[in-house]
Amino acid sequence: MFQRIRNDIRVIFQRDPAARSVVEVLLCYPGIHALLFYRVSHWLWNRRLRLPARFLSHLARFFTGIEIHPGARIGSGFFIDHGMGVVIGETTEIGNDVTLYHGVTLGGTSWKRGKRHPTLEDNVVVGAGAKILGPITIGRNVRVGSNAVVVDNVPSDTTVVGVPGRLVVPNRARKGDILAGFPSYGQPDNQAEAMPDPVAKAIACVLDQVHQIDSRLENLEQKGGNLPPPPGRDP
């Protein structure tokens, strides 16, 4: 447990340029506070001390604004940036080197017992406000865009955005790339190409059709063709 805590502190310096010292991280980062509470409450939970574990996680939520159920399973190198409003359910499984921004929910869609929360594999980045719901699997190196709502499995090495979440481009970033050139809020590096605006795309298609109609009318007039009268007028 203590080895994981040391690793949790170390990765903050790799992913947040604002971090300046270990003392600053321990005093001023709610994400690490919540994780420290979780590591202890999870230890109690595994020894069937359920009430103390839940009470400790409740205190963590009160002080940090981050709710992590002690029954969740979280790997090493886990980082919560800013953190306010993060919710992680009981049967959630999180791999190594995963990053969550504020407002992320890893929640369930059923009241039935058993696996009802998502599984995040290694090196996943989840942007601010994203919701990942149900017993689904988010593959390795996936980036989930801000405010996305994901309710289906996501294959590895991809980026998912929107409501409901949809795949936009393959994401070829590997572990080293994510740690070295960290993508803020789970957005692709080249947003103009990787995440086109669907409204702008639809407008561009309409404009292309208008230009084509104008060209056809102009050619018809040049050839001396007779154009039909406007709708509602007598010929």
C-alpha atoms as one frame of an Amber mdcrd trajectory, in Angstrom:
protein
   0.000   0.000   0.000   2.767   2.455   0.919   4.631   1.702  -2.306   1.500
   2.603  -4.248   1.111   5.829  -2.269   4.679   6.838  -3.144   3.976   6.091
  -6.778   0.723   8.096  -6.628   2.700  11.121  -5.425   5.410  10.638  -8.041
   3.040  10.623 -11.001   1.562  13.991  -9.992   4.879  15.646 -10.866   4.816
  13.918 -14.255   1.283  15.036 -15.131   0.802  18.409 -13.457   3.332  21.167
 -14.190   1.883  23.211 -11.300   3.262  20.741  -8.714   6.460  22.106  -7.151
   7.226  20.017  -4.077   6.111  16.934  -2.197   4.990  19.103   0.720   2.801
  21.176  -1.613   1.254  18.025  -3.086   0.526  16.551   0.343  -1.012  19.786
   1.638  -2.817  21.233  -1.396  -3.943  18.408  -3.696  -7.411  17.009  -2.850
  -6.880  14.172  -5.314  -4.001  12.736  -3.300  -5.934  13.295  -0.053  -8.878
  11.296  -1.404  -6.542   8.580  -2.619  -4.812   8.316   0.753  -8.187   7.950
   2.449  -9.140   5.341  -0.163  -5.997   3.237   0.309  -6.714   2.954   4.043
 -10.474   2.414   3.678  -9.868  -0.222   0.984  -7.491  -2.031   3.350 -10.233
  -2.036   5.996 -12.852  -3.143   3.448 -10.782  -6.162   2.426 -10.606  -7.194
   6.096 -14.389  -7.033   6.312 -14.353  -3.934   8.498 -17.078  -2.485   6.298
 -18.525   0.195   8.581 -15.165   1.838   9.446 -14.239   1.688   5.756 -17.456
   3.401   4.681 -17.172   6.015   7.433 -13.606   6.832   6.386 -14.652   7.218
   2.746 -17.504   9.459   3.910 -15.000  11.695   5.704 -12.899  11.803   2.546
 -15.887  12.989   0.540 -16.623  15.670   3.130 -13.077  17.053   3.065 -12.222
  16.627  -0.636 -15.473  16.554  -2.638 -14.342  13.222  -4.103 -16.315  10.036
  -3.450 -14.472   6.736  -3.830 -16.223   3.628  -2.563 -13.795   1.516  -0.498
 -14.807  -1.570  -2.465 -13.463  -0.150  -5.742 -10.172  -1.536  -7.039  -7.611
   1.043  -8.160  -4.130   0.354  -9.530  -0.936   2.342  -9.096  -0.174   5.687
 -10.678  -3.771   6.902 -10.300  -4.217  10.691 -10.555  -7.295  12.854  -9.944
  -6.709  16.418 -11.134  -8.759  19.131  -9.343 -11.125  16.380  -8.241 -14.329
  18.112  -7.136 -17.389  16.030  -7.989 -15.583  12.795  -8.893 -17.625   9.675
  -8.050 -16.237   6.128  -8.238 -18.663   3.270  -7.552 -18.224   0.098  -5.533
 -17.468  -2.407  -8.306 -15.294  -0.063 -10.375 -11.943  -1.473 -11.491  -9.177
   0.938 -12.512  -5.837  -0.101 -13.969  -2.441   1.567 -13.722  -1.570   5.147
 -14.741  -5.181   6.286 -15.114  -6.110   9.978 -14.898  -9.484  11.528 -14.081
 -10.381  15.213 -14.187 -13.033  16.895 -12.065 -16.697  15.979 -12.363 -16.079
  12.439 -13.652 -18.591   9.742 -12.711 -17.798   6.032 -12.876 -21.300   4.884
 -12.055 -23.793   2.074 -12.388 -27.028   1.700 -14.314 -28.615  -1.063 -12.244
 -29.671  -1.704  -8.652 -28.802  -5.388  -8.912 -25.911  -6.756  -6.909 -22.756
  -7.813  -8.656 -20.616  -6.050 -11.232 -22.428  -2.838 -12.142 -19.668  -0.242
 -12.568 -17.100   0.222 -15.349 -13.619  -1.188 -15.770 -10.862   1.178 -16.927
  -7.727  -0.485 -18.213  -4.209   1.003 -18.098  -3.337   4.553 -19.264  -6.905
   5.813 -19.663  -7.533   9.577 -19.556 -11.059  10.779 -18.705 -11.869  14.442
 -19.348 -13.775  16.785 -17.057 -17.458  16.050 -16.576 -17.420  12.727 -18.424
 -19.786   9.958 -17.337 -18.882   6.282 -17.798 -21.837   4.152 -16.794 -22.526
   0.451 -16.404 -20.390  -2.716 -16.321 -18.486  -1.793 -19.477 -14.786  -1.926
 -20.297 -12.688   1.035 -21.415  -9.602  -0.329 -23.154  -5.957   0.637 -22.810
  -4.796   4.127 -23.838  -8.351   5.386 -24.376  -9.097   9.099 -24.095 -12.613
  10.087 -23.079 -13.436  13.679 -24.021 -14.906  16.230 -21.639 -18.634  15.782
 -20.870 -18.878  12.565 -22.882 -21.415   9.948 -21.768 -20.112   6.438 -22.390
 -22.436   3.443 -21.999 -20.771   0.887 -24.315 -17.403  -0.845 -24.399 -14.574
   1.192 -25.918 -11.699  -0.587 -27.708  -8.100   0.169 -26.852  -6.153   3.020
 -28.474  -9.190   5.114 -29.394 -10.783   8.442 -28.489 -14.456   8.711 -27.568
 -16.497  11.929 -27.368 -20.098  13.135 -27.355 -23.481  12.147 -25.943 -23.806
   9.245 -26.293 -20.098   8.553 -26.617 -18.848   7.779 -30.111 -15.435   6.851
 -31.478 -13.838   9.587 -33.538 -10.265   8.559 -34.387  -7.768   5.846 -33.468
  -5.508   7.068 -30.689  -1.980   5.763 -31.224  -0.579   7.250 -28.014   1.120
   4.713 -25.821   2.039   4.866 -22.168   5.168   6.932 -22.695   3.359   9.424
 -24.919   0.569   9.973 -22.398   2.991  10.555 -19.549   5.344  12.755 -21.545
   2.912  14.836 -23.596  -0.144  14.752 -21.377  -3.445  15.578 -23.161  -5.449
  18.000 -21.019  -9.045  17.044 -20.351  -8.791  13.924 -22.497  -8.874  15.857
 -25.782  -6.914  14.766 -28.868  -3.806  16.782 -29.676  -5.142  17.875 -33.071
  -8.751  18.732 -32.235  -9.501  20.293 -35.613  -8.943  16.972 -37.387  -9.732
  14.485 -34.632 -12.922  16.112 -33.320 -14.692  17.939 -36.161 -17.714  20.067
 -35.296 -20.780  18.157 -36.621 -22.816  21.370 -37.031 -20.063  23.073 -39.007
 -19.715  19.953 -41.140 -23.464  19.910 -41.914 -23.423  23.608 -42.831 -20.445
  23.050 -45.116 -22.341  20.262 -46.919 -25.368  22.535 -47.415 -23.156  25.318
 -48.790 -21.521  22.879 -51.205 -24.944  21.858 -52.527 -25.991  25.512 -52.908
 -22.846  26.238 -54.909 -23.527  23.238 -57.135 -27.118  24.400 -57.767 -25.897
  27.923 -58.586 -23.380  26.539 -61.069 -26.010  24.373 -62.776 -28.436  27.313
 -63.055 -25.725  29.542 -64.472 -24.818  26.921 -67.088 -28.462  26.497 -67.995
 -28.921  30.251 -68.485 -25.828  30.447 -70.654 -27.232  27.728 -72.906 -30.504
  29.647 -73.269 -32.594  27.221 -71.334 -35.973  28.207 -69.945 -36.095  28.237
 -66.182 -39.345  27.217 -64.455 -41.208  30.057 -62.699 -40.828  30.464 -58.949
 -43.316  28.491 -56.860 -46.712  30.227 -56.427 -46.467  32.358 -59.612 -48.225
  31.903 -62.950 -45.963  31.181 -65.923
